[in-house]
Amino acid sequence: MANLTFYPIGTAGEKWGEAEKAAWLASTQIKRSYQDDVVMPLKRMEAELTALGLATVQYGSLSIDPQRYPLLAVTTQQFDSQKPTVLVTGGVHGYETSGVHGALAFLANEATNYVQQVNLVVAVCVSPWGYETINRWNPKAIDPNRSFYANSPAEESATLMALVASVEQGFDLHVDLHETTDSDELEFRPALCARDGIEYEKGTIPDGFYAVGDTENPMDAFQKAIIDGVSKVTHIAPADEKREIIGSTVVQHGVINYPLKKLGLCSSVTGCAYNTTTEVYPDSPSTTPAECNLAQVAAITSAIDYVLTQR
């Protein structure tokens, strides 16, 4: 258990209790502004969004500071049951910057190309406290992206599930925007192991974009369409020597599958036919954060384009 001792909170081999979780929360710091980076850009877009038939709605707020952390989504004002309905989620892990800014960029630059063809629901930043503190967890040391199930302990997840349930016709497509950073191995995975009282074994970070499909509903052609679209913007992560990416078998170039519902992952929240989780690596020497934002946009547009061809 020696590998646990480097993490500064808790006792090696023992799960955290409330005292350790409180110590972890006390160690967090505000490092950027959700209001400046998300709320204000949405307000500046308001006239343009309205002209497109979209509206920004508040579907909840975080109890740690409701005024500071309103939960916002941009939605079609008048849903048409004859059109496919698309959910885009960013910032489920708040520290994953390109998910948030990719969703904003999609709204600013690409939504105009799709509002006549689909109904849109875009939850730009599901975990705003995590965004500000650059954290994977919420204030209770819970991972929202493992908490999409009934009676969820994560209010970020529970509130998004309520928003999804409010859309009567359901969803046809869900694109959940994520990224992997060097901090996964430097901070977040060591913290996870410390919290759960298990030994940390160093992993590797895939260099490039990849997509995560559903083991129960892989939709290989759909995932390939996303990879093909994103490959025009940034490089795709190669498989490792085991033909794996982060310990999962590569089922086709740049694609792995997870049992989404079993793991409580966000991309299982709608139960729709077409869903994907995106992953980019902004710390790669072969890309930039701006390119990663564009890759997220390309994933969204490629996914929508594919679903429209299936109608």
matplotlib code that plots the C-alpha trace (Angstrom):
import matplotlib.pyplot as plt

x = [0.0, 3.0, 1.7, -1.1, 1.0, 1.9, -1.7, -1.9, -5.4, -6.5, -4.7, -3.3, -5.7, -8.6, -11.7, -12.3, -14.9, -16.7, -13.6, -11.4, -14.0, -14.3, -10.5, -10.5, -13.2, -11.3, -8.2, -10.1, -9.7, -11.6, -9.4, -11.6, -15.1, -18.2, -20.0, -17.4, -16.7, -20.2, -23.0, -21.9, -21.2, -24.7, -26.1, -24.1, -25.5, -29.1, -30.3, -28.8, -30.1, -33.6, -33.5, -32.7, -35.7, -33.5, -33.8, -31.5, -33.3, -32.3, -33.0, -31.7, -28.8, -26.1, -26.9, -23.4, -24.1, -27.3, -26.7, -23.2, -24.0, -27.2, -27.6, -28.3, -29.3, -30.0, -33.1, -35.4, -38.3, -40.9, -40.2, -41.3, -42.1, -41.3, -37.6, -34.9, -34.1, -30.4, -28.8, -25.3, -23.7, -20.5, -18.7, -20.1, -16.5, -16.1, -12.3, -12.6, -12.5, -13.0, -16.4, -17.7, -16.1, -16.9, -20.6, -20.4, -18.6, -21.3, -24.0, -22.1, -21.0, -22.9, -26.4, -27.7, -27.1, -29.2, -32.1, -34.4, -33.6, -33.4, -34.6, -31.7, -31.0, -27.5, -26.4, -23.2, -21.7, -23.3, -20.8, -20.1, -18.4, -16.1, -15.5, -14.4, -12.2, -10.9, -12.2, -13.5, -15.7, -18.5, -18.2, -19.1, -16.2, -18.7, -18.0, -21.1, -20.2, -20.7, -23.9, -26.6, -29.0, -32.2, -31.8, -28.4, -26.2, -24.9, -27.2, -25.5, -26.6, -30.0, -30.9, -29.8, -31.8, -34.9, -34.2, -34.0, -37.2, -39.0, -38.6, -41.7, -40.7, -37.4, -34.1, -32.6, -29.0, -26.7, -23.1, -21.4, -18.2, -15.2, -11.4, -8.4, -5.6, -2.3, -4.0, -5.9, -2.7, -1.1, -4.2, -7.5, -6.8, -4.5, -7.3, -9.8, -7.6, -7.0, -10.8, -11.6, -8.7, -7.1, -3.6, -2.9, -1.3, -0.1, -1.9, -1.3, -3.1, -4.2, -2.6, -5.5, -9.2, -11.3, -14.9, -16.7, -19.7, -22.2, -21.3, -25.0, -25.7, -22.3, -23.6, -20.3, -21.1, -22.3, -19.1, -17.0, -18.8, -17.7, -14.1, -14.0, -15.3, -13.0, -10.0, -10.3, -9.7, -7.3, -5.5, -7.1, -5.6, -3.9, -4.3, -1.6, 0.5, -2.4, -4.8, -6.5, -7.2, -7.3, -7.6, -10.5, -10.3, -10.3, -13.3, -12.4, -10.0, -10.4, -13.4, -13.9, -17.1, -18.3, -21.4, -22.8, -25.9, -24.1, -21.4, -23.9, -22.4, -23.9, -24.2, -26.7, -29.1, -31.5, -31.5, -31.4, -30.4, -27.3, -24.9, -21.2, -18.8, -15.9, -12.4, -9.7, -6.2, -5.4, -2.0, -0.8, 2.3, 0.4, -2.6, -3.8, -6.8, -8.4, -8.1, -9.6, -12.6, -13.0, -12.7, -15.7, -17.7, -16.8, -17.9, -21.3, -21.9, -20.7, -23.0, -26.0, -25.2, -25.1, -28.4, -30.1, -29.0, -30.9, -34.2]
y = [0.0, 2.3, 4.1, 5.5, 7.4, 10.3, 11.6, 14.1, 13.3, 10.0, 6.9, 4.4, 1.5, 3.1, 4.6, 8.3, 9.2, 12.5, 14.1, 13.3, 14.5, 17.7, 18.1, 17.5, 20.1, 22.6, 22.1, 23.2, 26.7, 28.8, 29.1, 30.5, 32.1, 30.2, 33.5, 35.0, 32.0, 30.5, 32.6, 35.9, 34.4, 32.8, 36.2, 37.8, 35.2, 35.7, 37.8, 35.5, 32.4, 33.8, 34.6, 30.9, 29.8, 28.8, 30.0, 29.8, 28.2, 27.6, 24.0, 24.2, 25.5, 24.1, 24.2, 25.2, 28.6, 28.9, 32.4, 31.7, 28.4, 28.4, 25.4, 26.6, 24.8, 26.2, 24.6, 24.7, 26.9, 25.0, 21.3, 19.5, 15.9, 15.2, 16.2, 14.3, 15.6, 16.1, 16.4, 17.9, 17.9, 19.6, 19.9, 16.9, 16.7, 20.4, 20.5, 19.2, 22.6, 21.8, 20.1, 23.4, 25.6, 23.2, 23.3, 27.1, 27.1, 24.8, 27.2, 30.3, 28.9, 25.8, 25.8, 28.0, 25.1, 22.7, 24.5, 23.8, 20.1, 19.1, 20.0, 21.0, 20.8, 21.9, 21.7, 23.7, 23.1, 20.4, 20.8, 24.6, 24.2, 21.6, 24.0, 26.8, 24.6, 22.6, 19.4, 16.0, 15.6, 17.7, 19.3, 16.0, 14.2, 12.4, 11.9, 13.1, 11.0, 7.8, 9.0, 8.9, 6.5, 6.7, 8.6, 10.0, 11.3, 14.0, 16.9, 17.8, 14.4, 14.4, 17.8, 16.9, 13.7, 15.8, 18.1, 15.1, 13.6, 16.9, 16.4, 14.4, 13.0, 11.8, 12.0, 10.5, 11.5, 12.4, 13.7, 14.0, 16.1, 15.1, 15.4, 13.7, 15.9, 15.2, 16.0, 12.7, 10.9, 13.7, 14.4, 12.8, 9.1, 9.3, 11.1, 8.5, 5.7, 7.5, 8.1, 4.5, 3.0, 1.2, 1.2, 3.6, 2.1, 4.6, 4.6, 6.1, 8.9, 8.4, 11.0, 12.1, 12.0, 8.9, 8.1, 5.8, 3.9, 1.6, -2.0, -2.8, -0.7, 0.0, 1.7, 1.1, 3.1, 6.1, 6.1, 5.8, 8.8, 10.8, 9.7, 10.5, 14.0, 14.7, 13.4, 16.4, 18.6, 16.8, 13.5, 10.3, 8.3, 5.1, 1.8, 0.8, -2.4, -4.4, -3.0, -1.0, 2.6, 3.2, -0.6, -1.2, -3.0, -0.8, -2.0, 0.2, 3.1, 5.5, 3.8, 1.8, 0.7, 0.9, -0.6, 2.9, 2.2, -0.1, 2.5, 5.3, 7.4, 10.6, 9.2, 6.6, 9.3, 9.4, 5.8, 7.0, 5.0, 7.1, 8.2, 8.9, 10.2, 12.2, 12.4, 14.8, 15.4, 19.1, 18.5, 16.6, 18.3, 17.6, 19.8, 23.0, 23.7, 25.7, 22.7, 20.5, 22.9, 22.5, 18.7, 18.8, 20.8, 18.4, 15.5, 17.2, 18.1, 14.8, 13.0, 15.1, 14.8, 11.0, 10.8, 13.0, 10.5, 7.8, 9.5]
z = [0.0, -0.1, -3.2, -1.2, 1.2, -1.1, -1.2, 1.6, 2.8, 4.6, 5.8, 3.3, 2.7, 4.5, 2.9, 3.6, 6.2, 6.5, 8.2, 5.2, 2.7, 4.7, 4.6, 0.9, 0.4, 2.5, 0.3, -2.9, -4.3, -6.8, -9.9, -12.5, -13.0, -14.1, -14.3, -16.6, -18.7, -19.1, -17.8, -19.4, -22.8, -22.8, -21.9, -24.8, -27.2, -26.0, -29.0, -31.5, -29.8, -29.6, -33.3, -33.9, -31.8, -28.9, -25.2, -22.2, -19.3, -15.7, -14.8, -11.2, -9.1, -6.9, -3.2, -2.2, -3.7, -5.7, -6.9, -8.1, -9.7, -11.7, -14.0, -17.5, -20.7, -24.1, -25.6, -28.6, -27.7, -29.7, -29.9, -33.1, -32.5, -36.2, -35.7, -33.9, -30.5, -29.5, -26.1, -25.7, -22.3, -21.3, -18.0, -16.3, -15.0, -14.4, -14.9, -18.5, -20.1, -23.8, -23.0, -21.7, -24.3, -27.1, -26.2, -26.2, -29.5, -31.0, -29.9, -31.2, -34.6, -35.6, -34.0, -36.8, -39.2, -37.3, -35.6, -38.6, -38.6, -34.9, -31.5, -29.3, -25.6, -24.6, -21.0, -21.3, -17.8, -15.7, -12.8, -12.4, -9.0, -10.5, -13.3, -11.0, -8.8, -11.7, -10.2, -11.2, -8.2, -6.7, -3.2, -1.5, -3.2, -5.5, -9.2, -11.1, -14.1, -12.0, -10.5, -13.2, -11.5, -9.4, -6.1, -7.2, -4.5, -6.9, -7.3, -10.6, -12.0, -10.4, -11.7, -15.3, -15.1, -14.2, -17.2, -19.5, -18.0, -18.7, -22.5, -23.3, -26.7, -25.4, -27.2, -30.4, -29.8, -26.9, -27.2, -23.8, -24.1, -22.0, -22.0, -20.3, -18.9, -17.3, -14.0, -14.2, -13.3, -11.2, -9.0, -9.8, -9.9, -6.9, -5.0, -6.1, -4.8, -1.6, -1.1, -1.8, 0.2, -2.7, -4.1, -6.9, -10.0, -12.6, -15.9, -19.3, -21.0, -24.6, -26.9, -29.1, -29.5, -28.9, -28.5, -26.0, -27.1, -25.3, -24.8, -25.0, -28.0, -29.8, -33.0, -34.8, -37.9, -35.9, -33.8, -37.0, -38.4, -35.4, -35.7, -39.4, -38.7, -35.8, -37.7, -40.0, -37.0, -34.7, -34.4, -33.2, -30.2, -31.2, -29.4, -27.1, -27.4, -25.9, -28.5, -25.7, -24.7, -20.9, -20.3, -22.7, -26.0, -29.1, -31.2, -34.1, -34.7, -31.9, -30.3, -27.1, -25.4, -21.8, -20.1, -19.7, -17.6, -15.2, -14.6, -14.1, -16.8, -18.2, -21.7, -20.5, -19.1, -22.1, -23.1, -26.7, -29.8, -30.6, -27.8, -27.5, -25.0, -26.5, -25.1, -26.1, -24.7, -24.5, -22.9, -26.0, -27.7, -31.0, -30.3, -28.5, -26.2, -29.1, -31.4, -28.7, -28.6, -32.4, -32.1, -29.6, -32.1, -34.9, -32.8, -32.2, -35.9, -37.2, -34.8, -35.8, -39.5, -39.2, -37.3, -39.9, -42.6, -40.7, -40.8]

ax = plt.figure().add_subplot(projection="3d")
ax.plot(x, y, z, "-o")
ax.set_aspect("equal")
plt.show()
